[in-house]
Amino acid sequence: MKIELAKVKKKGFGISQEEQETDFCAIAAPIIDTTGRISGVVAIAIPPSRFKGKRITELSKNLLKMTNSIMKEFGTPSNLRP
C-alpha cells in the first residue's frame, strides 16, 4: 500500500482498474488547497474496454490540466500542485 501511495503522489493521480467494481475503471486526482490539504477530488469513470494504454495517458494529462487549473483559481501555490 505504501508503494502504491508513493506512486500516486509522484504522478499526481491514481487509477482503479476494476479493483472496487467489476466493469468500472476510474482515474482521479486531488484538489489541494492553499494549505496543502486535499479539499476535493476530480475523477473520471470509464468502462474497462476503453481504459487502455494511450487512453489512460490521454485521460491523465487532461485530468492533471483540469485539477491544476482549479488549484490555480483557488490560489494553491505551484509547489503544492502535481
Backbone hydrogen bonds in HBPLUS format (Angstrom, degrees):
<---DONOR---> <-ACCEPTOR-->    atom                        ^
c    i                          cat <-CA-CA->   ^        H-A-AA   ^      H-
h    n   atom  resd res      DA  || num        DHA   H-A  angle D-A-AA Bond
n    s   type  num  typ     dist DA aas  dist angle  dist       angle   num
A0005-LEU N   A0001-MET O   2.95 MM   4  6.21 161.0  1.99 153.9 159.0     1
A0006-ALA N   A0002-LYS O   2.99 MM   4  6.15 149.6  2.09 142.1 150.1     2
A0007-LYS N   A0003-ILE O   3.08 MM   4  6.37 150.1  2.18 144.8 152.4     3
A0008-VAL N   A0004-GLU O   2.99 MM   4  6.30 158.6  2.04 150.4 156.1     4
A0009-LYS N   A0005-LEU O   2.94 MM   4  6.13 162.1  1.98 148.0 152.7     5
A0010-LYS N   A0006-ALA O   3.00 MM   4  6.15 156.5  2.06 144.0 150.3     6
A0011-LYS N   A0007-LYS O   2.92 MM   4  6.11 164.5  1.94 154.8 158.4     7
A0012-GLY N   A0008-VAL O   2.75 MM   4  5.64 150.2  1.84 149.5 158.1     8
A0014-GLY N   A0028-ALA O   2.85 MM  14  5.44 157.1  1.91 155.9 163.7     9
A0028-ALA N   A0014-GLY O   2.91 MM  14  5.44 159.6  1.96 155.3 161.4    10
A0016-SER N   A0026-ALA O   2.84 MM  10  5.19 154.9  1.91 152.0 152.7    11
A0026-ALA N   A0016-SER O   2.91 MM  10  5.19 153.0  1.98 144.1 151.2    12
A0018-GLU N   A0024-PHE O   3.15 MM   6  5.25 138.2  2.33 138.3 143.2    13
A0025-CYS N   A0046-ILE O   3.02 MM  21  5.34 148.0  2.12 152.6 162.6    14
A0046-ILE N   A0025-CYS O   2.87 MM  21  5.34 162.4  1.91 145.7 148.7    15
A0027-ILE N   A0044-ILE O   2.98 MM  17  5.38 147.8  2.09 144.8 155.0    16
A0044-ILE N   A0027-ILE O   2.83 MM  17  5.38 156.7  1.88 157.5 165.5    17
A0029-ALA N   A0042-VAL O   2.97 MM  13  5.57 155.9  2.03 154.1 161.1    18
A0042-VAL N   A0029-ALA O   2.94 MM  13  5.57 165.3  1.97 164.0 166.9    19
A0031-ILE N   A0040-GLY O   2.73 MM   9  4.92 157.3  1.78 136.5 131.6    20
A0039-SER N   A0031-ILE O   2.77 MM   8  5.71 161.4  1.80 164.5 171.1    21
A0033-ASP N   A0037-ARG O   2.79 MM   4  5.54 166.4  1.81 164.9 164.1    22
A0036-GLY N   A0033-ASP O   3.06 MM   3  5.42 164.2  2.09 114.0 119.0    23
A0050-ARG N   A0047-PRO O   2.97 MM   3  5.71 159.5  2.01 124.5 130.4    24
A0051-PHE N   A0048-PRO O   3.13 MM   3  4.91 163.8  2.15 104.0 109.0    25
A0055-ARG N   A0052-LYS O   2.74 MM   3  5.45 125.9  2.03 154.0 160.2    26
A0056-ILE N   A0052-LYS O   3.23 MM   4  5.76 148.7  2.34 117.3 124.4    27
A0056-ILE N   A0053-GLY O   3.12 MM   3  5.43 120.6  2.49 103.4 116.8    28
A0057-THR N   A0053-GLY O   3.18 MM   4  6.54 158.8  2.22 151.3 157.4    29
A0058-GLU N   A0054-LYS O   2.89 MM   4  6.12 162.3  1.92 151.3 156.0    30
A0059-LEU N   A0055-ARG O   2.85 MM   4  6.03 166.5  1.87 152.1 155.9    31
A0060-SER N   A0056-ILE O   2.88 MM   4  5.99 161.1  1.91 149.0 154.4    32
A0061-LYS N   A0057-THR O   3.07 MM   4  6.25 160.4  2.11 149.2 153.9    33
A0062-ASN N   A0058-GLU O   3.09 MM   4  6.31 166.9  2.11 151.6 155.2    34
A0063-LEU N   A0059-LEU O   2.81 MM   4  5.93 155.9  1.87 150.2 157.8    35
A0064-LEU N   A0060-SER O   2.95 MM   4  6.09 163.5  1.98 149.1 152.8    36
A0065-LYS N   A0061-LYS O   3.02 MM   4  6.23 153.4  2.09 145.9 153.5    37
A0066-MET N   A0062-ASN O   2.99 MM   4  6.20 158.3  2.04 145.8 151.5    38
A0067-THR N   A0063-LEU O   2.89 MM   4  6.18 168.9  1.90 157.8 160.1    39
A0068-ASN N   A0064-LEU O   2.91 MM   4  5.88 157.4  1.97 142.8 149.6    40
A0069-SER N   A0065-LYS O   2.96 MM   4  6.08 149.3  2.06 141.5 150.0    41
A0070-ILE N   A0066-MET O   3.01 MM   4  6.31 157.5  2.06 150.8 156.5    42
A0071-MET N   A0067-THR O   2.91 MM   4  6.13 165.0  1.94 149.2 153.4    43
A0072-LYS N   A0068-ASN O   2.86 MM   4  5.99 149.7  1.96 142.9 151.4    44
A0073-GLU N   A0069-SER O   3.07 MM   4  6.34 155.8  2.13 145.1 150.9    45
A0074-PHE N   A0070-ILE O   2.99 MM   4  6.34 146.4  2.11 145.7 155.7    46
A0075-GLY N   A0071-MET O   2.99 MM   4  6.17 121.9  2.33 136.4 151.2    47
A0076-THR N   A0071-MET O   2.86 MM   5  5.17 156.3  1.92 156.7 152.1    48
A0075-GLY N   A0072-LYS O   3.05 MM   3  5.02 139.7  2.21  95.7 107.8    49
A0080-LEU N   A0077-PRO O   2.94 MM   3  5.59 160.8  1.98 120.2 126.5    50
A0081-ARG N   A0078-SER O   3.17 MM   3  5.16 152.8  2.24 100.9 109.2    51
